[in-house]
Amino acid sequence: MFTAAIVSDQPISRAGLEKLAADSGLHVAATVADVGELLALGQTFDAVVLELPAGGTDSIARAATVGRPLVSAAWGRTPSLLAAVRAGARGCFSSFTEQRDVREAVGVIVRGGFYICPRLVGQFQGELARGADDEPNGLAPREVETLRFIASGFTHAQIATRMGLSQATVNTYAKRIRAKLNVSNKAELTRMAIELGHCSQPRRLSRAAA
């Protein structure tokens, strides 16, 4: 059975998201108020259903180190959908999303897919067309995701498992990242990840390969 964690600072929202996840056939292994509390558990999950506080994408990036984030937000203000995806979101929905669509999103995410709520597709396409929040160093979304995992202490083999890729593909991403950021080792990659806002602080995480 796939596992999920629920993250929301609103008790009613936590209860609703927990029920939706359970109705989707997931085992809800954790229900917490914020990402810091989630990370303190020292667990990994197949999906992290995250109700995003107003502001930046740091909580998405941090949640992505322990599971695939499915993010709920208003999306009418910062961050944009594209910024959320580049921070590591594997799916996005809003408070207006139909419950059946949320259940579908959960199923897609835990199997390694990507999901945008039908209500948000037009907005997402518009952001893609405008190039909203372009990554200044030219990193592609999957390269940003790889960079976050590297900076968080995961090995290339573990990153491949988390991202549903071959280790050779992750190795290629890592080489591209080093070239684009003009760095030569993992310490420099971690420093750049912090400077670019893709990792809040260097963390040495021990993860058993799944």
MDTraj code that builds the backbone (N, CA, C; nanometers):
import mdtraj as md
import numpy as np

residues = "MET PHE THR ALA ALA ILE VAL SER ASP GLN PRO ILE SER ARG ALA GLY LEU GLU LYS LEU ALA ALA ASP SER GLY LEU HIS VAL ALA ALA THR VAL ALA ASP VAL GLY GLU LEU LEU ALA LEU GLY GLN THR PHE ASP ALA VAL VAL LEU GLU LEU PRO ALA GLY GLY THR ASP SER ILE ALA ARG ALA ALA THR VAL GLY ARG PRO LEU VAL SER ALA ALA TRP GLY ARG THR PRO SER LEU LEU ALA ALA VAL ARG ALA GLY ALA ARG GLY CYS PHE SER SER PHE THR GLU GLN ARG ASP VAL ARG GLU ALA VAL GLY VAL ILE VAL ARG GLY GLY PHE TYR ILE CYS PRO ARG LEU VAL GLY GLN PHE GLN GLY GLU LEU ALA ARG GLY ALA ASP ASP GLU PRO ASN GLY LEU ALA PRO ARG GLU VAL GLU THR LEU ARG PHE ILE ALA SER GLY PHE THR HIS ALA GLN ILE ALA THR ARG MET GLY LEU SER GLN ALA THR VAL ASN THR TYR ALA LYS ARG ILE ARG ALA LYS LEU ASN VAL SER ASN LYS ALA GLU LEU THR ARG MET ALA ILE GLU LEU GLY HIS CYS SER GLN PRO ARG ARG LEU SER ARG ALA ALA ALA".split()
xyz = np.array([
    [0.0846, -0.1202, 0.0000],
    [0.0000, 0.0000, 0.0000],
    [0.0878, 0.1248, 0.0000],
    [0.0500, 0.2232, -0.0820],
    [0.1224, 0.3496, -0.0854],
    [0.0964, 0.4285, 0.0432],
    [0.1966, 0.5076, 0.0817],
    [0.1840, 0.5885, 0.2028],
    [0.1782, 0.7375, 0.1693],
    [0.1107, 0.8110, 0.2559],
    [0.0985, 0.9555, 0.2358],
    [0.1177, 1.0284, 0.3674],
    [0.1647, 1.1524, 0.3552],
    [0.1695, 1.2435, 0.4693],
    [0.0839, 1.3646, 0.4346],
    [0.0138, 1.4178, 0.5325],
    [-0.0709, 1.5348, 0.5153],
    [-0.0068, 1.6506, 0.5910],
    [0.0087, 1.7652, 0.5228],
    [0.0695, 1.8820, 0.5860],
    [-0.0217, 2.0028, 0.5658],
    [-0.0749, 2.0546, 0.6754],
    [-0.1582, 2.1747, 0.6704],
    [-0.1616, 2.2362, 0.8091],
    [-0.1594, 2.3700, 0.8143],
    [-0.1660, 2.4354, 0.9453],
    [-0.3105, 2.4589, 0.9903],
    [-0.4073, 2.4104, 0.9118],
    [-0.5482, 2.4240, 0.9464],
    [-0.6060, 2.2866, 0.9835],
    [-0.6511, 2.2677, 1.1083],
    [-0.7020, 2.1361, 1.1504],
    [-0.8133, 2.0818, 1.0617],
    [-0.9049, 2.1673, 1.0182],
    [-1.0152, 2.1206, 0.9344],
    [-0.9623, 2.0741, 0.7992],
    [-0.8698, 2.1490, 0.7432],
    [-0.8092, 2.1091, 0.6157],
    [-0.7336, 1.9777, 0.6290],
    [-0.6607, 1.9622, 0.7391],
    [-0.5879, 1.8365, 0.7606],
    [-0.6845, 1.7188, 0.7611],
    [-0.7967, 1.7343, 0.8295],
    [-0.8946, 1.6254, 0.8383],
    [-0.9520, 1.5930, 0.7006],
    [-0.9822, 1.6977, 0.6229],
    [-1.0377, 1.6754, 0.4904],
    [-0.9394, 1.6095, 0.3963],
    [-0.8146, 1.6552, 0.3984],
    [-0.7123, 1.5975, 0.3123],
    [-0.6807, 1.4538, 0.3532],
    [-0.6810, 1.4299, 0.4828],
    [-0.6565, 1.2935, 0.5317],
    [-0.7642, 1.1978, 0.4804],
    [-0.8903, 1.2421, 0.4822],
    [-0.9999, 1.1575, 0.4329],
    [-0.9872, 1.1334, 0.2834],
    [-0.9528, 1.2385, 0.2081],
    [-0.9366, 1.2219, 0.0644],
    [-0.8250, 1.1230, 0.0314],
    [-0.7145, 1.1328, 0.1038],
    [-0.6037, 1.0405, 0.0807],
    [-0.6440, 0.8972, 0.1138],
    [-0.7128, 0.8821, 0.2258],
    [-0.7577, 0.7484, 0.2658],
    [-0.8576, 0.6924, 0.1654],
    [-0.9474, 0.7777, 0.1155],
    [-1.0451, 0.7341, 0.0160],
    [-0.9785, 0.6956, -0.1154],
    [-0.8574, 0.7461, -0.1361],
    [-0.7820, 0.7141, -0.2577],
    [-0.7026, 0.5856, -0.2435],
    [-0.7157, 0.5191, -0.1281],
    [-0.6483, 0.3921, -0.1068],
    [-0.5102, 0.4022, -0.0472],
    [-0.4733, 0.5213, 0.0037],
    [-0.3425, 0.5390, 0.0648],
    [-0.3490, 0.5153, 0.2150],
    [-0.2366, 0.4727, 0.2680],
    [-0.2223, 0.4672, 0.4133],
    [-0.1654, 0.6011, 0.4588],
    [-0.2426, 0.6762, 0.5370],
    [-0.1967, 0.8054, 0.5867],
    [-0.1048, 0.7803, 0.7059],
    [0.0252, 0.7938, 0.6826],
    [0.1254, 0.7595, 0.7833],
    [0.1590, 0.8756, 0.8756],
    [0.1236, 0.9986, 0.8350],
    [0.1541, 1.1152, 0.9182],
    [0.0610, 1.2293, 0.8806],
    [0.0168, 1.3030, 0.9827],
    [-0.0641, 1.4230, 0.9630],
    [-0.0059, 1.5307, 1.0533],
    [0.0517, 1.6359, 0.9925],
    [0.1256, 1.7353, 1.0704],
    [0.0869, 1.8764, 1.0275],
    [0.1306, 1.9734, 1.1070],
    [0.0939, 2.1131, 1.0826],
    [0.1891, 2.1842, 0.9870],
    [0.3165, 2.1406, 0.9809],
    [0.4117, 2.2095, 0.8931],
    [0.5206, 2.1127, 0.8488],
    [0.5967, 2.1568, 0.7494],
    [0.6985, 2.0701, 0.6902],
    [0.8109, 2.0406, 0.7889],
    [0.8436, 2.1363, 0.8741],
    [0.9466, 2.1111, 0.9746],
    [0.9111, 1.9930, 1.0635],
    [0.7853, 1.9881, 1.1033],
    [0.7376, 1.8755, 1.1852],
    [0.7440, 1.7460, 1.1061],
    [0.7144, 1.7527, 0.9766],
    [0.7198, 1.6337, 0.8918],
    [0.8623, 1.5804, 0.8817],
    [0.9576, 1.6687, 0.8564],
    [1.0966, 1.6257, 0.8422],
    [1.1512, 1.5662, 0.9711],
    [1.1024, 1.6186, 1.0837],
    [1.1493, 1.5696, 1.2129],
    [1.1119, 1.4233, 1.2360],
    [1.0128, 1.3729, 1.1610],
    [0.9717, 1.2335, 1.1774],
    [1.0760, 1.1360, 1.1243],
    [1.1605, 1.1838, 1.0310],
    [1.2639, 1.0973, 0.9749],
    [1.2097, 0.9851, 0.8889],
    [1.0936, 1.0059, 0.8252],
    [1.0322, 0.9042, 0.7409],
    [1.0263, 0.9528, 0.5957],
    [1.0027, 0.8582, 0.5043],
    [0.9745, 0.8930, 0.3656],
    [0.8361, 0.8410, 0.3294],
    [0.7761, 0.9035, 0.2279],
    [0.6377, 0.8736, 0.1903],
    [0.6271, 0.8684, 0.0382],
    [0.5254, 0.8013, -0.0107],
    [0.5020, 0.7992, -0.1548],
    [0.4455, 0.9320, -0.2030],
    [0.3720, 1.0001, -0.1173],
    [0.3171, 1.1316, -0.1522],
    [0.3093, 1.2180, -0.0279],
    [0.3304, 1.3474, -0.0468],
    [0.3108, 1.4454, 0.0602],
    [0.2050, 1.5441, 0.0107],
    [0.0871, 1.5379, 0.0708],
    [-0.0204, 1.6296, 0.0327],
    [-0.0034, 1.7550, 0.1166],
    [0.0353, 1.8626, 0.0501],
    [0.0792, 1.9838, 0.1195],
    [-0.0119, 2.1015, 0.0885],
    [-0.0739, 2.1572, 0.1905],
    [-0.1472, 2.2824, 0.1741],
    [-0.0463, 2.3949, 0.1934],
    [-0.0197, 2.4674, 0.0863],
    [0.0914, 2.5620, 0.0852],
    [0.0547, 2.6930, 0.1531],
    [0.1339, 2.7358, 0.2529],
    [0.1131, 2.8688, 0.3107],
    [0.1457, 2.9752, 0.2067],
    [0.0920, 3.0941, 0.2238],
    [0.1228, 3.2031, 0.1314],
    [0.2722, 3.2330, 0.1354],
    [0.3283, 3.2625, 0.0202],
    [0.4703, 3.2976, 0.0163],
    [0.5474, 3.2176, -0.0851],
    [0.6687, 3.1772, -0.0489],
    [0.7588, 3.1124, -0.1421],
    [0.7403, 2.9634, -0.1520],
    [0.8389, 2.9001, -0.2138],
    [0.8304, 2.7583, -0.2456],
    [0.9209, 2.6712, -0.1587],
    [0.9805, 2.7293, -0.0555],
    [1.0757, 2.6540, 0.0259],
    [1.0131, 2.5293, 0.0865],
    [0.8875, 2.5399, 0.1318],
    [0.8233, 2.4237, 0.1942],
    [0.8019, 2.3116, 0.0935],
    [0.7810, 2.3462, -0.0336],
    [0.7681, 2.2433, -0.1363],
    [0.9011, 2.1703, -0.1537],
    [1.0083, 2.2479, -0.1669],
    [1.1404, 2.1889, -0.1851],
    [1.1775, 2.0982, -0.0682],
    [1.1450, 2.1419, 0.0524],
    [1.1773, 2.0608, 0.1703],
    [1.0915, 1.9348, 0.1747],
    [0.9634, 1.9480, 0.1423],
    [0.8745, 1.8314, 0.1418],
    [0.9191, 1.7297, 0.0373],
    [0.9734, 1.7781, -0.0745],
    [1.0152, 1.6887, -0.1829],
    [1.1301, 1.5980, -0.1440],
    [1.1999, 1.6293, -0.0351],
    [1.3096, 1.5422, 0.0087],
    [1.2583, 1.4168, 0.0781],
    [1.1298, 1.4141, 0.1130],
    [1.0757, 1.2960, 0.1817],
    [0.9557, 1.2351, 0.1097],
    [0.9151, 1.2906, -0.0019],
    [0.8027, 1.2350, -0.0765],
    [0.7684, 1.3218, -0.1965],
    [0.6788, 1.2734, -0.2800],
    [0.6364, 1.3499, -0.3980],
    [0.5279, 1.4486, -0.3557],
    [0.5530, 1.5787, -0.3677],
    [0.4549, 1.6764, -0.3193],
    [0.3349, 1.6928, -0.4134],
    [0.2164, 1.6848, -0.3561],
    [0.0919, 1.7220, -0.4226],
    [0.0439, 1.8458, -0.3492],
    [0.0446, 1.9604, -0.4169],
    [0.0344, 2.0895, -0.3498],
    [-0.0995, 2.1567, -0.3746],
    [-0.1597, 2.2030, -0.2665],
    [-0.2829, 2.2812, -0.2732],
    [-0.2524, 2.4252, -0.2348],
    [-0.3023, 2.5196, -0.3145],
    [-0.2835, 2.6619, -0.2842],
    [-0.3908, 2.7417, -0.3569],
    [-0.3948, 2.8727, -0.3298],
    [-0.4911, 2.9589, -0.3974],
    [-0.4509, 2.9833, -0.5414],
    [-0.3198, 2.9898, -0.5685],
    [-0.2617, 3.0084, -0.7012],
    [-0.2992, 3.1414, -0.7654],
    [-0.3562, 3.2312, -0.6883],
    [-0.3846, 3.3634, -0.7415],
    [-0.2773, 3.4629, -0.7049],
    [-0.1794, 3.4169, -0.6285],
    [-0.0691, 3.5024, -0.5854],
    [0.0562, 3.4156, -0.5789],
    [0.1655, 3.4739, -0.5324],
    [0.2911, 3.4001, -0.5220],
    [0.2723, 3.2776, -0.4329],
    [0.3290, 3.1613, -0.4715],
    [0.4058, 3.1379, -0.5935],
    [0.3156, 3.1016, -0.7109],
    [0.3708, 3.1071, -0.8306],
    [0.2980, 3.0622, -0.9485],
    [0.3004, 2.9103, -0.9536],
    [0.2136, 2.8550, -1.0381],
    [0.2145, 2.7101, -1.0570],
    [0.3502, 2.6631, -1.1092],
    [0.4048, 2.7374, -1.2033],
    [0.5333, 2.6991, -1.2616],
    [0.6444, 2.7019, -1.1578],
    [0.6421, 2.8027, -1.0706],
    [0.7426, 2.8092, -0.9643],
    [0.7281, 2.6903, -0.8701],
    [0.6039, 2.6515, -0.8408],
    [0.5810, 2.5367, -0.7526],
    [0.6345, 2.4091, -0.8148],
    [0.6097, 2.3915, -0.9448],
    [0.6589, 2.2721, -1.0137],
    [0.8107, 2.2697, -1.0146],
    [0.8713, 2.3850, -1.0401],
    [1.0162, 2.3911, -1.0421],
    [1.0755, 2.3684, -0.9043],
    [0.9981, 2.3941, -0.8001],
    [1.0452, 2.3678, -0.6637],
    [1.0305, 2.2223, -0.6259],
    [0.9566, 2.1447, -0.7073],
    [0.9443, 2.0022, -0.6786],
    [0.8049, 1.9475, -0.6722],
    [0.7023, 2.0323, -0.6886],
    [0.5647, 1.9831, -0.6859],
    [0.5431, 1.8836, -0.7993],
    [0.4846, 1.7700, -0.7681],
    [0.4521, 1.6711, -0.8713],
    [0.3056, 1.6790, -0.9111],
    [0.2309, 1.7644, -0.8416],
    [0.0915, 1.7864, -0.8755],
    [0.0408, 1.9104, -0.8042],
    [-0.0608, 1.9756, -0.8633],
    [-0.1162, 2.0977, -0.8044],
    [-0.2685, 2.0956, -0.8148],
    [-0.3329, 2.1395, -0.7075],
    [-0.4780, 2.1561, -0.7093],
    [-0.5134, 2.2726, -0.6185],
    [-0.6409, 2.3099, -0.6166],
    [-0.6843, 2.4227, -0.5340],
    [-0.8034, 2.3824, -0.4494],
    [-0.8495, 2.4770, -0.3670],
    [-0.9648, 2.4490, -0.2808],
    [-1.0928, 2.4322, -0.3620],
    [-1.0899, 2.4700, -0.4906],
    [-1.2069, 2.4560, -0.5773],
    [-1.2045, 2.3274, -0.6586],
    [-1.0972, 2.2500, -0.6440],
    [-1.0849, 2.1246, -0.7176],
    [-1.1868, 2.0231, -0.6681],
    [-1.2490, 1.9518, -0.7613],
    [-1.3448, 1.8473, -0.7246],
    [-1.2725, 1.7335, -0.6523],
    [-1.3429, 1.6721, -0.5569],
    [-1.2813, 1.5645, -0.4794],
    [-1.2352, 1.4503, -0.5689],
    [-1.3122, 1.4190, -0.6723],
    [-1.2718, 1.3085, -0.7612],
    [-1.1395, 1.3403, -0.8309],
    [-1.1171, 1.4694, -0.8597],
    [-0.9918, 1.5082, -0.9244],
    [-0.8745, 1.4981, -0.8277],
    [-0.8995, 1.5304, -0.7005],
    [-0.7932, 1.5155, -0.6006],
    [-0.7562, 1.3683, -0.5848],
    [-0.8578, 1.2828, -0.5812],
    [-0.8298, 1.1396, -0.5704],
    [-0.7514, 1.0897, -0.6917],
    [-0.7872, 1.1388, -0.8097],
    [-0.7127, 1.1018, -0.9298],
    [-0.5687, 1.1517, -0.9208],
    [-0.5513, 1.2738, -0.8719],
    [-0.4171, 1.3310, -0.8576],
    [-0.3311, 1.2455, -0.7669],
    [-0.3866, 1.2041, -0.6551],
    [-0.3123, 1.1215, -0.5608],
    [-0.2648, 0.9929, -0.6282],
    [-0.3545, 0.9287, -0.7032],
    [-0.3184, 0.8049, -0.7711],
    [-0.2078, 0.8244, -0.8722],
    [-0.2125, 0.9360, -0.9451],
    [-0.1095, 0.9653, -1.0449],
    [0.0255, 0.9914, -0.9778],
    [0.0231, 1.0707, -0.8713],
    [0.1478, 1.1111, -0.8047],
    [0.2209, 0.9918, -0.7439],
    [0.1494, 0.9058, -0.6720],
    [0.2168, 0.7949, -0.6043],
    [0.2771, 0.6960, -0.7025],
    [0.2298, 0.6986, -0.8270],
    [0.2860, 0.6096, -0.9293],
    [0.3925, 0.6784, -1.0132],
    [0.4359, 0.7973, -0.9665],
    [0.5463, 0.8648, -1.0316],
    [0.5076, 0.9603, -1.1420],
    [0.3765, 0.9876, -1.1577],
    [0.3316, 1.0764, -1.2632],
    [0.3247, 1.2222, -1.2205],
    [0.2685, 1.3029, -1.3087],
    [0.2549, 1.4469, -1.2859],
    [0.1101, 1.4858, -1.3121],
    [0.0563, 1.5766, -1.2280],
    [-0.0862, 1.6084, -1.2391],
    [-0.1108, 1.7570, -1.2138],
    [-0.1881, 1.8175, -1.3033],
    [-0.2389, 1.9526, -1.2826],
    [-0.3908, 1.9440, -1.2854],
    [-0.4551, 1.9992, -1.1834],
    [-0.6009, 2.0002, -1.1761],
    [-0.6591, 2.0605, -1.3043],
    [-0.7660, 2.0020, -1.3603],
    [-0.8264, 2.0568, -1.4827],
    [-0.8598, 2.2053, -1.4730],
    [-0.8977, 2.2524, -1.3546],
    [-0.9294, 2.3942, -1.3371],
    [-0.8065, 2.4834, -1.3536],
    [-0.6875, 2.4250, -1.3377],
    [-0.5642, 2.5036, -1.3399],
    [-0.4843, 2.4888, -1.4685],
    [-0.5302, 2.4030, -1.5578],
    [-0.4529, 2.3752, -1.6796],
    [-0.4323, 2.5016, -1.7621],
    [-0.5378, 2.5804, -1.7814],
    [-0.5256, 2.7028, -1.8604],
    [-0.4253, 2.7997, -1.8006],
    [-0.4312, 2.8156, -1.6690],
    [-0.3371, 2.9050, -1.6013],
    [-0.1940, 2.8547, -1.6167],
    [-0.1761, 2.7237, -1.6027],
    [-0.0428, 2.6657, -1.6143],
    [0.0119, 2.6827, -1.7563],
    [-0.0724, 2.6615, -1.8559],
    [-0.0287, 2.6789, -1.9943],
    [0.0119, 2.8236, -2.0205],
    [-0.0641, 2.9187, -1.9616],
    [-0.0295, 3.0586, -1.9773],
    [0.1051, 3.0915, -1.9152],
    [0.1329, 3.0340, -1.7980],
    [0.2617, 3.0578, -1.7325],
    [0.3759, 2.9980, -1.8137],
    [0.3524, 2.8812, -1.8717],
    [0.4548, 2.8204, -1.9561],
    [0.4829, 2.9076, -2.0780],
    [0.3772, 2.9623, -2.1367],
    [0.3940, 3.0464, -2.2557],
    [0.4703, 3.1745, -2.2236],
    [0.4456, 3.2283, -2.1044],
    [0.5135, 3.3518, -2.0642],
    [0.6539, 3.3257, -2.0118],
    [0.6809, 3.1986, -1.9771],
    [0.8107, 3.1674, -1.9153],
    [0.8171, 3.2247, -1.7756],
    [0.7038, 3.2216, -1.7025],
    [0.6976, 3.2822, -1.5694],
    [0.8022, 3.2232, -1.4780],
    [0.8664, 3.3128, -1.4008],
    [0.9639, 3.2713, -1.3007],
    [1.0755, 3.1862, -1.3601],
    [1.1253, 3.2263, -1.4766],
    [1.2320, 3.1498, -1.5416],
    [1.3494, 3.1289, -1.4481],
    [1.4031, 3.0088, -1.4500],
    [1.5211, 2.9763, -1.3712],
    [1.6401, 3.0502, -1.4311],
    [1.7011, 3.1442, -1.3558],
    [1.8049, 3.2304, -1.4141],
    [1.9272, 3.1554, -1.4622],
    [1.9538, 3.0367, -1.4103],
    [2.0732, 2.9636, -1.4514],
    [2.0435, 2.8588, -1.5574],
    [1.9218, 2.8610, -1.6121],
    [1.8889, 2.7726, -1.7219],
    [1.8651, 2.6286, -1.6830],
    [1.8415, 2.5998, -1.5552],
    [1.8155, 2.4630, -1.5129],
    [1.6737, 2.4225, -1.5506],
    [1.6608, 2.3053, -1.6087],
    [1.5296, 2.2500, -1.6382],
    [1.4652, 2.2023, -1.5078],
    [1.3306, 2.1876, -1.5054],
    [1.2638, 2.1456, -1.3818],
    [1.3201, 2.0179, -1.3209],
    [1.3502, 1.9167, -1.4038],
    [1.4030, 1.7918, -1.3498],
    [1.5461, 1.8097, -1.2979],
    [1.6194, 1.9028, -1.3564],
    [1.7536, 1.9329, -1.3067],
    [1.7454, 2.0036, -1.1720],
    [1.6471, 2.0920, -1.1567],
    [1.6266, 2.1572, -1.0270],
    [1.5924, 2.0524, -0.9212],
    [1.5050, 1.9586, -0.9574],
    [1.4669, 1.8522, -0.8642],
    [1.5888, 1.7684, -0.8246],
    [1.6714, 1.7360, -0.9239],
    [1.7932, 1.6594, -0.8969],
    [1.8869, 1.7367, -0.8055],
    [1.9016, 1.8662, -0.8324],
    [1.9884, 1.9506, -0.7499],
    [1.9427, 1.9504, -0.6045],
    [1.8128, 1.9603, -0.5816],
    [1.7613, 1.9610, -0.4438],
    [1.7966, 1.8315, -0.3718],
    [1.7794, 1.7188, -0.4411],
    [1.8102, 1.5903, -0.3787],
    [1.9596, 1.5775, -0.3486],
    [2.0436, 1.6197, -0.4425],
    [2.1883, 1.6142, -0.4201],
    [2.2253, 1.6980, -0.2982],
    [2.1698, 1.8194, -0.2912],
    [2.2013, 1.9095, -0.1806],
    [2.1490, 1.8573, -0.0480],
    [2.0483, 1.7700, -0.0529],
    [1.9909, 1.7150, 0.0697],
    [2.0591, 1.5865, 0.1144],
    [2.1616, 1.5445, 0.0401],
    [2.2421, 1.4314, 0.0848],
    [2.2080, 1.2971, 0.0243],
    [2.1210, 1.2935, -0.0751],
    [2.0863, 1.1671, -0.1388],
    [2.1951, 1.1253, -0.2382],
    [2.2167, 0.9954, -0.2514],
    [2.3078, 0.9435, -0.3529],
    [2.2364, 0.9435, -0.4878],
    [2.3127, 0.9270, -0.5951],
    [2.2507, 0.9232, -0.7278],
    [2.1550, 0.8047, -0.7400],
    [2.1888, 0.6920, -0.6801],
    [2.1007, 0.5747, -0.6845],
    [1.9691, 0.6038, -0.6127],
    [1.9772, 0.6686, -0.4979],
    [1.8561, 0.7018, -0.4229],
    [1.7720, 0.8059, -0.4971],
    [1.8395, 0.9021, -0.5611],
    [1.7679, 1.0029, -0.6389],
    [1.6936, 0.9362, -0.7545],
    [1.7587, 0.8419, -0.8201],
    [1.6955, 0.7712, -0.9313],
    [1.5676, 0.7012, -0.8853],
    [1.5734, 0.6395, -0.7682],
    [1.4554, 0.5722, -0.7136],
    [1.3447, 0.6720, -0.6840],
    [1.3791, 0.7848, -0.6202],
    [1.2799, 0.8861, -0.5842],
    [1.2143, 0.9469, -0.7083],
    [1.2925, 0.9671, -0.8155],
    [1.2417, 1.0356, -0.9339],
    [1.1886, 0.9401, -1.0405],
    [1.2026, 0.8103, -1.0163],
    [1.1549, 0.7124, -1.1135],
    [1.2371, 0.7107, -1.2411],
    [1.3693, 0.7319, -1.2277],
    [1.4592, 0.7379, -1.3423],
    [1.5684, 0.6333, -1.3278],
    [1.6459, 0.6139, -1.4341],
    [1.7640, 0.5290, -1.4234],
    [1.8761, 0.6101, -1.3594],
    [1.9712, 0.5396, -1.2983],
    [2.0841, 0.6103, -1.2376],
    [2.1666, 0.6824, -1.3444],
    [2.1727, 0.6255, -1.4645],
    [2.2471, 0.6897, -1.5729],
    [2.1866, 0.8260, -1.6077],
    [2.0524, 0.8339, -1.6044],
    [1.9862, 0.9616, -1.6327],
    [2.0171, 1.0641, -1.5244],
    [2.0160, 1.0197, -1.3997],
    [2.0498, 1.1101, -1.2898],
    [2.1942, 1.1572, -1.3024],
    [2.2835, 1.0661, -1.3395],
    [2.4235, 1.1046, -1.3600],
    [2.4349, 1.2125, -1.4681],
    [2.3556, 1.1974, -1.5738],
    [2.3563, 1.2969, -1.6821],
    [2.3050, 1.4310, -1.6320],
    [2.1950, 1.4277, -1.5539],
    [2.1419, 1.5523, -1.4967],
    [2.2482, 1.6212, -1.4118],
    [2.3165, 1.5425, -1.3290],
    [2.4177, 1.5994, -1.2392],
    [2.5299, 1.6664, -1.3185],
    [2.5716, 1.6038, -1.4274],
    [2.6773, 1.6625, -1.5111],
    [2.6300, 1.7940, -1.5732],
    [2.5062, 1.7959, -1.6201],
    [2.4511, 1.9180, -1.6794],
    [2.4422, 2.0299, -1.5754],
    [2.3991, 1.9938, -1.4560],
    [2.3859, 2.0932, -1.3488],
    [2.5218, 2.1545, -1.3175],
    [2.6238, 2.0686, -1.3015],
    [2.7580, 2.1193, -1.2707],
    [2.8073, 2.2133, -1.3804],
    [2.7774, 2.1769, -1.5063],
    [2.8217, 2.2612, -1.6178],
    [2.7484, 2.3954, -1.6178],
    [2.6167, 2.3919, -1.5958],
    [2.5378, 2.5148, -1.5995],
    [2.5713, 2.6080, -1.4830],
    [2.6010, 2.5486, -1.3665],
    [2.6306, 2.6297, -1.2485],
    [2.7807, 2.6568, -1.2330],
    [2.8598, 2.5938, -1.3216],
    [3.0053, 2.6119, -1.3200],
    [3.0657, 2.5729, -1.1850],
    [3.0284, 2.4540, -1.1378],
    [3.0840, 2.4004, -1.0139],
    [3.1406, 2.2620, -1.0438],
    [3.2255, 2.2142, -0.9533],
    [3.2947, 2.0885, -0.9812],
    [3.2718, 1.9786, -0.8787],
    [3.2085, 2.0101, -0.7664],
    [3.1902, 1.9058, -0.6657],
    [3.0584, 1.9241, -0.5904],
    [3.0279, 1.8262, -0.5059],
    [2.8996, 1.8249, -0.4362],
    [2.8869, 1.9402, -0.3371],
    [2.9958, 1.9756, -0.2704],
    [2.9907, 2.0861, -0.1734],
    [2.9510, 2.2165, -0.2422],
    [3.0088, 2.2388, -0.3613],
    [2.9757, 2.3601, -0.4349],
    [2.8323, 2.3556, -0.4870],
    [2.7871, 2.2365, -0.5269],
    [2.6484, 2.2216, -0.5708],
    [2.5523, 2.2559, -0.4573],
    [2.5840, 2.2089, -0.3366],
    [2.4990, 2.2363, -0.2207],
    [2.4954, 2.3853, -0.1909],
    [2.6113, 2.4490, -0.1975],
    [2.6164, 2.5939, -0.1741],
    [2.5312, 2.6684, -0.2758],
    [2.5411, 2.6296, -0.4030],
    [2.4632, 2.6953, -0.5071],
    [2.3139, 2.6692, -0.4888],
    [2.2783, 2.5481, -0.4463],
    [2.1373, 2.5166, -0.4228],
    [2.0779, 2.6082, -0.3165],
    [2.1574, 2.6341, -0.2115],
    [2.1115, 2.7239, -0.1049],
    [2.0986, 2.8667, -0.1570],
    [2.2000, 2.9115, -0.2324],
    [2.1988, 3.0482, -0.2845],
    [2.0827, 3.0713, -0.3809],
    [2.0456, 2.9664, -0.4564],
    [1.9384, 2.9790, -0.5546],
    [1.8009, 2.9546, -0.4945],
    [1.7969, 2.9200, -0.3645],
    [1.6695, 2.8996, -0.2973],
    [1.6091, 2.7625, -0.3171],
    [1.6891, 2.6655, -0.3634],
    [1.6393, 2.5309, -0.3858],
    [1.6635, 2.4391, -0.2667],
    [1.7324, 2.4891, -0.1664],
    [1.7586, 2.4107, -0.0460],
    [1.7799, 2.5103, 0.0670],
    [1.7006, 2.4997, 0.1739],
    [1.7071, 2.6001, 0.2795],
    [1.8360, 2.5941, 0.3587],
    [1.8937, 2.4748, 0.3717],
    [2.0195, 2.4602, 0.4431],
    [2.0783, 2.3246, 0.4107],
    [2.2093, 2.3084, 0.4204],
    [2.2680, 2.1779, 0.3925],
    [2.2242, 2.0778, 0.4966],
    [2.1825, 1.9581, 0.4493],
    [2.1358, 1.8554, 0.5419],
    [2.1994, 1.7242, 0.5043],
    [2.2496, 1.6537, 0.6004],
    [2.3091, 1.5231, 0.5758],
    [2.2060, 1.4185, 0.6113],
    [2.1391, 1.3673, 0.5102],
    [2.0325, 1.2721, 0.5344],
    [2.0795, 1.1325, 0.4978],
    [2.0457, 1.0371, 0.5809],
    [2.0768, 0.8986, 0.5501],
    [1.9492, 0.8317, 0.5047],
    [1.9468, 0.7849, 0.3811],
    [1.8284, 0.7236, 0.3249],
    [1.8642, 0.5854, 0.2714],
    [1.7887, 0.4878, 0.3105],
    [1.8095, 0.3551, 0.2537],
    [1.7455, 0.3538, 0.1158],
    [1.8162, 0.2990, 0.0203],
    [1.7624, 0.2924, -0.1157],
    [1.6376, 0.2069, -0.1150],
    [1.5315, 0.2574, -0.1812],
    [1.4049, 0.1857, -0.1823],
    [1.4137, 0.0671, -0.2787],
])
top = md.Topology()
chain = top.add_chain()
for i, resn in enumerate(residues, 1):
    res = top.add_residue(resn, chain, resSeq=i)
    for name in ("N", "CA", "C"):
        top.add_atom(name, md.element.get_by_symbol(name[0]), res)
traj = md.Trajectory(xyz[None], top)
